[in-house]
Amino acid sequence: MAWRTGLLKEILVMSLDTVRSNKMRSGLTVLGVVIGITSIVGMTSIIRGFDESLRDIFRQLGPKTMFIAKFSAVSFAAGREFRDLIRRPNISPRDAELIAQLPSVETVAVQYGGGVSVVRERISYGNNRTKMMVVVGASAEFARVNSIPITMGRMITEPETRHRRRVTMLGYAPAQALFPQTDPIGKHVRIGNNVFEVVGTFDKRPAPPGLVGVDEFVVIPHTTYEKAYGLDSFRIFGIVHRDVMIAVVPREDVSRDEAMADVEEVLRVRHNLRLDQENDFDIVTQDAIMKVWDQFSRAIILALIVISSIALMVGGIGVMAIMTISVTERTREIGVRKALGARRREILWQFLLEAVFLTSVGGILGILIGSSIGLGINVLSGFPVSLPWWSFLIGLGFSATVGIFFGIVPAMKAARLDPIEALRYE
């Protein structure tokens, strides 16, 4: 056992000496491995950071909150065609009224706009004017179901919604643009051609990092929205489309599945669906959103691995080529070692470990560079990153595997050299 340890140590020392004596060649050899591992670690840190941030936002919606829409990302993830989805019946405020009557439901909120048929208007106050902002029609529970903090004033009330009052709540972006140093409550702003009284302002909206424009919106009563913009003015493929979404929060003593079953029954009856017909609407929950995102993130990581594997393959081919040249250059050295009693497996291990050592050095460099890129992005932009330990193991494992896979052929070539022919080589 001791002689094996000593032999392994000797082989590692010889490999290190070879790398040191050929720094330029060794650097070029591992360049592809460094690039591949850098992309794996760097992009994994960014994707994982984005993933964790997005999951935190989904969790803020609450595990029991349900969103009802004509169609959603859940339908697209299931492979549905847009032409088929757009032909579904529109969700209406009447649906929300019937759902609100269910004993299992505590809160129901209606929201218009923000989807396919988004409405954008400029908001102005005095001489100040914003760029185009999204106009959202909503009910009094909008802030609660969307987990958006209110910084000043209050939310639109139910009487204001019922009487179609011209009141508005400003998102963080228009509030900062129009009233940077002034209390906006009670002021009158112009949204498009209509004048609205400001009753409240929102704080920054929970959003994935790097996603801009999420705070560029204003909220008005959905009844006022319907009066100002109508619901039948948007046609897609000749079909009238209405962007109406209903948010439902069950009572505390009722499970989400029970409430979902009640909501589904009401909507199926409303849409005259038979027992053998599938739903022509989507009920989206936190779990459903998570599943869609999991599919998307897995596809991104798989694509990343495939792209990085190309760089690793190029690096591996470089390792094979350089190691083959090294075997040729050191043919006489191999002959001397064999003449002094070195066995085939010792020669094989020498060159194989040299290849693994080279690619492992490339893997370590790739991990360091990739981690530095992720941390640099976090420091400069505030974009969250995550550096899980398993990404480092994957990087080292990939690099070592490349060394073994592409180093085995040159190592076997060196081990099979005839000592007499090797000694004659010039």
C-alpha positions in Angstrom: 0.0 0.0 0.0 2.9 2.3 0.9 4.6 1.8 -2.5 1.3 2.6 -4.3 1.0 5.9 -2.4 4.6 6.7 -3.2 4.0 5.9 -6.9 0.9 8.1 -7.0 2.8 11.0 -5.3 5.7 10.5 -7.8 3.3 10.6 -10.8 1.6 13.7 -9.5 4.9 15.5 -9.0 5.9 14.5 -12.6 2.6 15.8 -13.9 3.1 19.1 -12.1 6.6 19.4 -13.4 5.4 18.8 -17.0 2.7 21.5 -16.6 5.2 24.0 -15.1 7.7 23.4 -17.9 5.1 24.0 -20.6 3.0 26.8 -19.2 1.8 28.3 -22.5 0.8 25.0 -24.0 -0.9 23.9 -20.8 -2.8 27.2 -20.6 -4.0 26.8 -24.2 -4.9 23.2 -23.5 -7.3 24.0 -20.6 -8.7 27.1 -22.1 -11.8 25.3 -23.5 -12.4 23.6 -20.1 -12.1 27.0 -18.3 -14.7 28.6 -20.6 -17.1 25.7 -20.2 -16.8 25.5 -16.4 -17.0 29.3 -16.2 -20.3 29.3 -18.1 -21.7 26.5 -16.0 -20.9 28.1 -12.6 -21.5 31.7 -13.7 -24.8 31.1 -15.3 -25.9 28.7 -12.6 -25.3 31.3 -10.0 -27.4 33.9 -11.9 -30.2 31.4 -12.7 -30.4 30.1 -9.2 -30.4 33.6 -7.8 -33.2 34.6 -10.1 -35.1 31.4 -9.3 -35.0 32.0 -5.6 -36.1 35.6 -6.0 -39.0 34.6 -8.2 -40.1 31.8 -5.8 -40.1 34.4 -3.0 -42.5 36.5 -5.0 -44.8 33.5 -5.8 -44.8 32.7 -2.0 -46.0 36.2 -1.3 -49.2 35.5 -3.2 -50.1 33.0 -0.6 -50.5 29.3 -0.9 -54.3 29.5 -1.0 -54.8 32.4 -3.4 -56.3 31.4 -6.8 -56.3 33.4 -10.0 -59.0 32.7 -12.6 -58.4 33.7 -16.2 -59.5 32.9 -19.7 -56.0 31.4 -20.3 -52.6 31.7 -18.7 -49.0 30.4 -18.9 -50.3 27.1 -17.4 -52.2 26.5 -20.7 -49.2 27.3 -22.8 -47.0 25.1 -20.7 -49.5 22.3 -21.4 -49.0 22.8 -25.1 -52.3 24.5 -25.9 -52.5 26.6 -29.1 -53.1 30.3 -28.8 -55.8 30.2 -31.5 -57.7 27.7 -29.4 -57.3 29.6 -26.2 -58.4 32.9 -27.6 -61.7 31.2 -28.6 -62.6 30.4 -25.0 -65.5 32.4 -23.4 -64.4 35.6 -21.7 -64.3 35.8 -17.9 -66.7 38.5 -16.7 -67.5 40.5 -13.5 -70.7 38.4 -13.2 -68.5 35.3 -12.7 -66.8 37.2 -9.8 -70.2 38.1 -8.3 -71.3 34.4 -8.3 -68.0 33.3 -6.9 -68.2 35.9 -4.1 -71.5 34.3 -3.0 -69.8 30.9 -2.3 -69.6 30.1 1.5 -66.1 28.8 1.1 -64.7 32.1 -0.3 -63.6 35.1 1.7 -62.2 37.6 -0.8 -62.8 38.1 -4.5 -60.9 40.7 -6.5 -61.5 41.7 -10.2 -58.8 43.1 -12.5 -59.1 44.4 -16.0 -56.1 45.0 -18.4 -52.5 44.1 -18.2 -52.7 41.1 -20.5 -53.1 40.9 -24.3 -55.3 43.9 -24.5 -53.2 46.2 -22.3 -54.2 49.9 -22.1 -51.4 52.4 -21.9 -51.8 56.2 -21.2 -49.7 59.1 -20.3 -50.3 60.6 -16.8 -49.8 64.3 -16.3 -50.0 66.7 -13.4 -49.3 70.4 -14.1 -46.3 70.6 -16.4 -45.1 67.1 -15.4 -45.9 64.2 -17.7 -44.9 60.5 -17.6 -44.2 58.1 -20.4 -46.9 55.6 -21.3 -48.1 53.7 -18.2 -50.3 50.6 -17.9 -53.9 51.4 -16.8 -55.4 48.7 -14.6 -59.0 48.4 -13.7 -59.5 46.7 -10.3 -61.7 46.2 -7.3 -61.0 47.2 -3.7 -59.1 44.1 -2.9 -56.4 44.6 -5.6 -53.6 45.5 -3.2 -54.3 42.6 -0.8 -54.4 39.8 -3.4 -51.3 41.1 -5.3 -49.3 41.8 -2.1 -48.4 45.4 -3.1 -47.7 47.7 -0.1 -49.6 51.0 0.1 -47.2 53.9 1.0 -49.7 56.8 1.2 -53.5 57.2 1.2 -55.8 54.2 0.8 -57.1 51.7 -1.7 -60.1 52.3 -3.9 -63.3 51.6 -1.9 -66.3 49.4 -2.9 -68.7 52.4 -3.0 -66.3 54.2 -5.4 -66.2 51.1 -7.6 -70.0 50.8 -7.5 -70.5 54.4 -8.5 -67.8 54.5 -11.1 -65.9 57.3 -9.4 -62.9 58.8 -11.1 -60.3 58.0 -8.5 -56.9 56.4 -8.9 -54.0 54.9 -7.1 -50.6 55.6 -8.6 -47.9 52.9 -9.0 -44.4 53.7 -7.6 -43.1 54.9 -11.0 -45.8 57.5 -11.8 -45.9 58.7 -8.2 -42.2 59.4 -8.2 -42.3 61.0 -11.6 -45.2 63.4 -10.8 -44.9 64.0 -7.1 -41.2 63.5 -6.1 -41.4 66.0 -3.2 -45.2 66.5 -2.9 -48.0 64.7 -1.1 -50.2 63.4 -4.0 -53.3 62.6 -2.0 -56.2 64.7 -3.1 -54.4 66.0 -6.2 -56.0 65.6 -9.6 -54.1 64.0 -12.4 -55.0 63.5 -16.1 -54.9 59.9 -17.3 -55.2 60.1 -21.1 -58.2 62.4 -21.6 -59.8 61.9 -18.2 -59.1 63.6 -14.9 -58.8 61.4 -11.7 -58.4 62.2 -8.0 -55.4 60.5 -6.4 -56.5 58.5 -3.3 -53.3 56.5 -2.7 -49.9 55.4 -3.9 -48.2 52.0 -4.1 -44.7 51.1 -2.9 -42.4 49.1 -5.2 -44.1 46.1 -6.6 -42.6 42.6 -5.9 -40.9 41.6 -9.2 -38.1 39.4 -10.4 -34.7 41.1 -10.4 -33.8 42.8 -13.7 -37.4 43.1 -14.8 -38.1 46.8 -15.5 -41.5 48.5 -15.9 -43.4 46.6 -13.2 -44.1 49.8 -11.3 -45.2 51.7 -14.3 -49.0 51.5 -13.7 -52.0 53.2 -12.3 -55.2 51.6 -10.8 -58.7 52.9 -11.3 -62.0 51.2 -10.4 -62.8 48.4 -12.8 -66.3 49.9 -13.4 -64.7 53.2 -14.4 -62.2 51.3 -16.6 -65.1 49.6 -18.3 -66.9 52.9 -18.9 -63.7 54.7 -20.2 -62.2 52.0 -22.4 -64.9 49.4 -22.9 -64.4 45.7 -22.9 -65.5 44.8 -26.4 -63.0 46.9 -28.3 -60.2 44.4 -28.5 -60.4 41.8 -31.3 -57.9 39.0 -32.0 -58.5 36.7 -35.0 -62.0 38.4 -35.3 -62.9 37.3 -31.7 -63.7 39.9 -29.0 -61.2 39.3 -26.2 -61.5 40.7 -22.7 -58.5 40.7 -20.3 -60.4 40.0 -17.1 -58.8 38.2 -14.2 -60.4 37.2 -10.9 -58.4 36.6 -7.7 -60.0 34.4 -5.0 -58.9 33.9 -1.4 -60.7 31.0 0.5 -61.8 31.4 4.1 -59.2 30.4 6.7 -61.2 27.3 7.8 -61.5 26.1 4.2 -58.8 24.3 2.2 -57.7 25.6 -1.1 -58.8 22.4 -2.9 -62.3 22.7 -1.5 -62.7 26.3 -2.5 -61.2 25.5 -6.0 -63.8 22.7 -6.5 -66.6 25.2 -5.6 -65.2 27.8 -8.0 -64.7 25.3 -10.8 -68.3 24.1 -10.4 -69.7 27.6 -10.6 -67.7 28.5 -13.7 -68.6 25.2 -15.4 -72.3 25.8 -14.9 -71.9 29.4 -16.1 -70.1 28.2 -19.2 -72.6 25.3 -19.9 -70.0 22.6 -19.9 -71.0 19.0 -20.0 -69.3 16.4 -17.7 -67.2 15.1 -20.6 -65.9 18.5 -21.5 -62.7 20.0 -20.1 -62.5 23.4 -18.5 -62.5 26.4 -20.8 -60.8 28.6 -18.2 -57.7 28.4 -16.1 -57.5 28.3 -12.3 -53.9 29.2 -11.4 -52.5 28.6 -8.0 -49.1 29.1 -6.5 -48.3 25.4 -7.0 -49.3 25.6 -10.7 -47.1 28.7 -11.2 -44.2 26.9 -9.5 -44.6 23.9 -11.8 -44.5 26.0 -14.9 -41.5 27.9 -13.7 -39.8 24.5 -12.8 -40.3 23.4 -16.4 -38.9 26.6 -17.8 -35.9 26.7 -15.4 -35.0 23.0 -16.1 -35.1 23.8 -19.9 -32.7 26.8 -19.3 -30.3 24.7 -17.2 -30.4 21.9 -19.8 -29.6 24.3 -22.6 -26.8 25.8 -20.5 -25.3 22.3 -19.9 -25.5 21.5 -23.6 -23.9 24.8 -24.6 -21.2 24.4 -22.0 -20.6 20.8 -23.0 -19.6 22.0 -26.5 -16.9 24.2 -24.9 -15.8 21.3 -22.7 -15.7 19.0 -25.8 -13.6 21.5 -27.6 -11.3 21.7 -24.6 -11.2 17.9 -24.3 -10.2 17.6 -28.0 -7.4 20.1 -27.2 -6.3 18.0 -24.3 -6.2 14.9 -26.4 -4.2 16.7 -29.2 -1.7 18.2 -26.7 -1.3 14.9 -24.8 -0.7 13.0 -28.0 2.0 15.5 -29.0 3.4 15.2 -25.5 3.6 11.4 -25.8 5.4 11.8 -29.1 7.9 14.3 -27.7 8.6 12.2 -24.6 8.9 8.8 -26.4 12.5 8.5 -25.4 11.7 9.3 -21.8 9.0 6.6 -21.8 11.5 4.1 -23.2 14.0 5.0 -20.4 11.4 4.6 -17.7 10.3 1.2 -19.2 13.9 0.0 -19.4 14.3 0.9 -15.7 11.4 -1.3 -14.8 8.3 1.0 -15.1 5.2 -1.1 -16.0 2.5 -0.3 -18.5 -0.1 0.7 -15.9 2.4 3.1 -14.3 3.0 4.9 -17.7 -0.8 4.8 -18.3 -1.5 6.4 -14.9 1.3 9.0 -15.4 -0.2 10.4 -18.6 -3.8 9.9 -17.6 -3.3 11.8 -14.3 -1.5 14.5 -16.2 -4.5 15.0 -18.4 -6.9 14.9 -15.3 -4.6 17.4 -13.5 -4.7 19.8 -16.5 -8.4 19.7 -16.8 -9.0 19.9 -13.0 -6.8 23.0 -12.9 -9.0 24.4 -15.7 -12.1 23.4 -13.7 -10.8 25.3 -10.6 -10.0 28.3 -12.7 -13.5 28.1 -14.3 -15.1 27.9 -10.9 -13.2 30.9 -9.6 -13.9 33.0 -12.7 -17.6 32.0 -12.8 -18.1 32.8 -9.1 -16.4 36.1 -9.6 -18.7 37.0 -12.5 -21.8 36.1 -10.5 -20.6 38.1 -7.4 -19.5 41.0 -9.7 -23.0 41.2 -11.2 -24.5 41.1 -7.7 -22.3 44.0 -6.5 -22.7 46.1 -9.6 -26.4 45.7 -10.3 -27.9 44.2 -7.1 -29.1 41.1 -9.1 -29.3 38.2 -6.7 -27.0 35.3 -7.2 -26.7 31.9 -5.6 -23.5 29.8 -5.5 -24.6 26.4 -4.3 -21.9 23.9 -3.4 -23.1 21.4 -5.8 -22.4 23.7 -8.8 -18.7 23.6 -7.7 -18.8 19.8 -7.5 -20.4 19.6 -11.0 -17.7 21.9 -12.4 -14.9 19.8 -10.9 -16.6 16.6 -11.9 -17.1 17.7 -15.5 -13.5 18.9 -15.8 -12.1 15.7 -14.3 -14.3 13.6 -16.6 -13.1 15.5 -19.6 -9.5 14.7 -18.6 -10.2 11.0 -18.2 -12.3 10.7 -21.4 -10.0 12.6 -23.7 -6.7 11.6 -21.9 -7.2 7.8 -22.0 -6.3 7.4 -25.7 -2.9 9.2 -25.4 -2.2 7.5 -22.1 -2.8 4.1 -23.7 -0.7 5.0 -26.6 2.2 5.8 -24.2 1.7 2.7 -22.2 1.8 0.4 -25.3 5.1 1.8 -26.6 7.8 -0.8 -27.2 10.7 0.2 -24.9 13.4 -0.7 -27.6 11.7 1.3 -30.3 11.1 4.1 -27.8 14.8 4.2 -26.9 15.8 4.4 -30.6 13.4 7.4 -31.1 15.1 10.7 -31.9 
